[in-house]
């Protein structure tokens, strides 16, 4: 009976958090899709490429987070589950002091790099001064963003993903509105970066108020730090730091390599293709963000059986979500780029395919990574992530000189396939205690069986209707996704997903009935 109640509690928590995650991500994606062509038109391809290039370089400043956010999330969740509130308060205070110091380092580093930035990359003479100011402002923004991460980490540890996503929606809408105003007023790329800084600071006000309201006992703020907690944070976060370094090398160095060896405007089509290829990953990771606090809680309760089930289910859901979107994206990449940005960008559809394949190979390591973080067994995967990132950089540097943008994309795909399939997945399966037979039966079989029918339907509809409008393209993509999901949910092993789907539909109808009932009682 207790087991059923515990399972029901986890499902309800996952349901609430997953729905809020998808709402937040949907708002973000729609805003990004609408804003990207507008920003590109306002800035032109060269300035857009420079903006992306500077952002990719400055993004390495986020490495000075050193994985502290992951440590805060893990230990806040564990201490809350164990009732150790004083420990949680000391941990948060220690993390805040670390964050402020590291943020200052980022700002000072950007001041040092800004004057030499134009000489390091193929920045045209007319944009050199703009590049210097971009680096300075972006560095300031990153330095302020690092301490701001603490509020999100605490909310994640408290498993209040609904509030996190509310903040995300507020940030997205404010940024979008001010971006349009600034660009139409002639603020240019400098105004664009300034908007991001201002909005990120503004959103910290409701974030801190949320924490004080739902967990007033934590006393979120600059209390006295603890030397013991400094060791607790850094000992856990050091491995996460390696993961973040590897991730940055994989996701941010491509544009830097292109900016160093090719004209800056070549950054634009590659960046657009890469961002498009991350759409399936962005939707799939909404479920993943729940795993670290859940895994930490289960580990604290020493519940290995439910931990294994969590890993199997999360891997299957992640892969299924990715493929439901990814198949349609790859088949329709050409029409999507044409309608979204312009016909001249359709020729880069092959980049979407290569980079989507790389993301697909990488995505099953994410559930493994979160579960291993939750049980403190993530050091090996951290080293492997770093190796993958370094190999990505080296291979991209070699191939870009011979194959151009294709070489950079292959520099991402090849090391990702070798490291993820050859090292990380086998290690995760062994440590978590799942057999290869279980992975085949409960993960790979239900996930891969629908691929060919869904891909074939999408391809035939594309050839039959030759989509030239957003509506028709979306309908064809939806048809392919529907075929995939229908076959996926018919699998015998997908009972969790069926239960989650039924509960979601039931709660939506219940919510609608309550609204209708309230309207009638209110006389509307």
N, C-alpha and C positions, 0 to 999 in steps of 0.2 A: 504493500500500500504506500509506504514511504517512498519506494522507488518510483512508483507511478506519479506521486505528487511532485517528486524532484524533477522527473522528466517533463511534467506539465509546466512546472515553473520555468525550466530552461526554454521550452518551446515558446511560452508566452513572452519571455524576455527577448528571445531571438526575434519573435514576430514584431513586437513593438519597435525594437531597435532597427531591424532590417527595413521595415516600412519607412521609418523616418530617414534612414540612410539613403534609400532610393529616392525619396522625395527631394532630399537635399541635393543629391547627385543629379537628378533630373533637371532641377532648376539651374544648377551650375552648367550642365551640358548644353541646355537650350540657350542660355545666355552666351556661352562661349561660341556656339555655332553662329549665332546672330551677330555677335560683336566682331569676330575675326575678319570677315570681309570688309566690314566698316572701318576697322583699324587699318587694315592693309591699304584700303583706298585713300584714307586720310594721310597715311605716312609715306606711301609708295614702297616698292619692294626693297630698296636699299636700306631705308631707315627701319623698316620692319625687321629686316635681317639683322641690322645692328642692334636693335632692341632685344631680339632673341639671343644674339651672341653675348651681349653684356649680361643678360639674365643668366645664361648658362655658366659664365665665368663666376659671377657673384654667388651663384647657387652653391658653389663649393664652400662658401662661408657657413652654410647650414651644417657642415660636417662638425663644426665646433660645438654643436649640440652634444656630440660625443655619445649619442644614444641615451642621454639623460631622460628624455621624455618617456622612452620605453621602460626605464627603471622606475620612474614615478608612477606610471600606469600599473605596473606589476605590483609594486609594494603597497600602494594605496589600496588596491583591490584586496591583497592578502591581509593587510593590517585591519581593514574594515571587517573582513570575514572573521578575523580572530579577535576583534574587539580591542585592538591595540591602538587607540586613538592618539596617545601621546607620541608613539613612534611615527605615525603618519604625519603629525604636525611637524616633528623635527625633520623628517625627510623632505617635506615640501619647502620648508624654510631653507634648508641646505641647498636644495636644487635651485631655488630662486637666486641665492647669492652667486652660485656657480654661473647661472645664466647671464646675470648682469656683467660679470667679469668677462665672459666669453663674447658677449655682444660688443663690448668695448674693443676687444681685440679685432673683431671683424671690421668695425668702423675705422680703426687705425690702419688696418691692412689695405682697405679700399683707398684711403688717402695716399698710401705709398704706391699703389698700383696704377691709379688713375692717370698720372702724367705719361707713363710709358705704354699704356694700353694701345693707342693708335699705331705705335711702331711694332707691336707684337703681331698685329693682324692686318689684313688687307683693307684698312679703312681709308676711304677716299679723302682727299685734302679738304673738301667742303664739309665733311662730317667729323673731322678730328676733334674740334672743340666740343661738339655735341657728345662725342664718345667719352671725353674726359668727365663732363658733367653727369652723364649717365652712370658711369662707374661710381662716382662720389655719392650720388643720390641713392643708387641701388644698394651700395654698401651700407649707407645709413639705414635704409629700410630693412636690410637683412640683420643688422646689428640690433635693431629694435624688435624685429620679429622673433629672434631667438628667445628672449625672456618671455615673450607673449605665448610661446609654446606651452608654458607651464599650466595655464588655465585649461587648455584642451587636454593635456595629459591627466590632470586631476579629474576632470569630468569623465574621461575615458575609464579611469580607475574606479570611479563611482558607478560606472556602467549607465550613465545618463547620455546615451547617444542621441536621444531625441533633442536634448538641449544643445548638444554639439552641432547637430544638423540645423537647428533653428538659427544658431549663430552663423553657420555657414551660409544659409540662405540670405540672412541680413547682410553679410559681407558681400556676397555676390551681387545682390540687387543695388546696394549702395555704390559699389565699385563700378557697376555697369552704368548707372545713372550719371555719376560724376565723370566717367570716362567720355561718354557722349557729349556732355556739356563742355568739358575741357577741350576736346578735339574740335568740336564745332566752333569754339571760341578762339581757335588758333593756338592752343597751348602746346600742341605738338607732342613729341615723345617725352620731353622733360615733364610736361604736365601729366602725362600718362603715369609715369613713375611716382610723381608726387601724390597722385590720387591714391595709389596703393598704400603708401606709407600712412596717410591720414586715416583711411578707412580701417586699416589693421589696428591702429592705436585706439580709435573710437570704439571698436567692438569689444575691447578689453573691459569696458565699463559694465555692460550687461553680463559678460562672462564671469567676472568676479562676484557680481551680485547673485548670480545663479548658484555659485559654490557656497556663498554665505547662507543662502536660503535653504539648500537641500542638505548641507553638512556644516552647520554653524560651529560644531565642535572642532572642526579642523582649523579654524582661525586663519584662513588663507591670507598670507602677508609676510612681511619681512621680520619674522621672529628671530631669535638667536639660533644660528646654525649649530650643527653637531658634528664633531670630528669623526665620531663613530659612523654617523650616517653618510659622511663624505666617502668613507671606505665602502659602505654598502652600495651607494649609488654608482661609484666608479668601477667597482669590481664586477657589477652586473653589466653596466653600460659599455665597458671597454670592448666586449665582443660585439655589441650592437653597433659600435663605432665602425668596426671592420665591415659589417654588413652595409652600413650607410656609405662608406667609402666605395665599396664595390658597386652599390646602386648608383651613386653619382657618376662613377666612371662609365657605367653602362648607359645611363640616360642623358647625361649632360655633356660628355666629351665629344660626342658626334658632331654637334654644331661647332664646337671649338676647333676640332680638326678641320672641318670644312672651311671655317673662317681663316685658318692659318694657311691652307694650301689652295683654296679656290676663292673666287670673288665673293664678297660678303653677301651679295644678293642670292648666291646659291644656297645660303642658309635657309631662305624662306621656303622653297618647295620641300626641302627635306624636313624642316620643322613641321610644316602642315601635314605631310604624310605620316610623320612619327606621331603627332598628336591624334590624327585620325585612327591610327593603328592601336592607340591606347584605349579607345572607347570600350571595347569588350572587357579589358582589364579593369577599367574604372568602375564598370557596373558589377563585375565579379567581386571586386575587393570590398564592396559595401558589406558583404557578409563576413569577410575576413577580419574587419576591424573589431569585431566582437570577440574574437577568439582569445587574444592575450589575457584580458581580465577573466574570462570564463575558464581558460586553462589554468591560470594562477589559482583561482578559487578551487577548482577540482583537485589541483596538486596539493593545496593546503589541506583539503579534506582526505587526501591519500586515496582518491577514487580512480584507480588506473583503468578499470573497465569502461567507465563513462568517458575517460580521456581518449581511449582508443576509438570509441564510437564517434566522439567529436571529430577526431582526425579524419576518419573514413567519410563521414557525412560532409564535412566542410570541404574536403578535396573534391568529392563528387559534385556538390553544389557549385563550387567555384568553376570547375571545368565545364559543367553543363551550362552555366550562365554565360561563360566566355564563348562557347561554341554557338549558342543560340543567337548571339549577336555577331560573332566573328565570321561565320560562314557567309551571311548576307553582306557584311562589310567588304570582304575580299572579292566576292563575285561582282559587287556593284561599285567597286572603288572608282572606276573610270567615270561613270555617270555622276557619282556623288561629287567628285572633285570638279567636274565641269559645271554642275549646277551651283555648287557652293562657292567656288572661287573664280572659276573661269575655264574656258576650253583649253587654254594654253597649259593648264596644270594637269590635264587628264593623262598626259604621257608619263606622269610620275606614279601611276597606279601600281606599277611593279614594286615600288618602294613600300607601299601599304601592305602588299602581300608578304614581302620578306620580313618586315618589322612586326606584322601581326603574328606570323609564324614564330618569331623569336619570343614574343610576349606569351604565346600559348605554351611554348616549352617551359618558360620560366614560371608561369602562374601556379602549377601544382606544388612548387617549392614554398609558396607563401603560407598555405595552411600548416605545412610542416614547420616552417620557421616560427610562426606564432605559437604553436603548441610546444615546440622545443624551448622557446623563450620562457613560456609559462612554467616549465619544469626545470629550467636552468641548465639545459643540455644543448645550447646553441653555439658553442665555441667553434666546433668543426665547420658548421654551415657558414659561420662568419668568415673563417679563413677561406673557404671555397668561394664565397661571394666576392671577396677581395681578389682572389686569383682570377675569377671570371672578368672582373672589371679591368684588371691590368692587362689581361690577354685581349680584351675588347679594344683597349686604347692602342696597344702595340700593333694589332692586326689592322685596325682602321688606318693608322699612320702609314702602314705599308701599302695597303690596297687602294687608298684614296689617290695615290700617285699614278696608279695604273688603270683603275676602274671608275674613278670619280665617285659620285654619290652611291653607285651600286656597291663599290668597295667598302664604303663606310657602313652600309646596311649589312653586308656580309660579315664585316668585322664585329657586328653585334650578334648575328645569328649563330655563327660557328662556335665561339667559346661558350655561349649560353647553352647550346645543345650538349656539348661535351661535359660541362661542369654539372648541369642540372640532372641530366639523365644518367651520367656515369658515376656521380659521386653523392650529390645531396639527397636525391630520392632514396637510393639504397640505404644510406645512413639513417635517414628519418624512419623508414619502415622498420629497420632493425631496432632502433632505440625505443620507439613508441610501442613496439611489440605487435606489429601487424604483419601477417604473412603475405607473400606474393600472391597466393591463391585468393586471399580475401580482397586484395587490391584489384585483381582481375575480375572477380565476380561482382563485387559491390561498387567498384569505381569505373574501371576502364570499359567493361562490357556495356553497361547502360549509357555511358557517355559517348562512345564511338559508333555504336550501331546506327543512330539516326543521322550521322554525318552525310553519308552518300545520298540518301533520299532528299534531305533538306537542301544540299548543294545542287543536286540535279534540278529540283523544282525551281530554285532561285535562278539558275542559269537559263533554263528553258523560258521562264517568264521574262527574263532580261532580253533574250534573243527575239522573243515573240512581240514584245511591246516597245522595245528600244526606248526606255524611259528618258524623257527630256524635261520632266517637271518634278518638283519636290514631292508632290502628293503621290504620283505614280511610283516614284522610286521608293518611298516609304511603304506603300502598299505591297510592292514586290518583296521588300525586305521583311515586312511583317508576315507575309505568306511563308517565306522560307523559315523564319523563326518559329512560326506556329507549327509547321511540320516537324521541326526538330523537337520542340517542347512536348508535342503530343506523343511522339514515339518515346521520348525520354521518360515521361511520366507513366507510360504503360509498363515500364520495366518493374519487375517484381521487387527489386531491391530498393526502389525509390519511395518506400512507405513514408519516410520522414517528410519528403517534399510534398507528397500528397496530403498529409496531415496539415502541414504548414499552409498549403494552398487553400484547403477547406476552411481552416481557422481564419485565414486572412479574408476570404470572401464572406464568411459568416460575420466577422467583426465589422467589415465595411457595410454590410446590409444593416447590422444592428445600429451602427453609427448613423446611417441615413434615416432609419426609423426614429431614432431619438431626436434627430434634428427636426424631422417632420412633426413628431409629436409635440416638441417644444414650440414649434411655429404655430400649431393649432391652438395650444394652450395660451399662447401669447396673443392670439387674435389676428395673426398675420395671414 
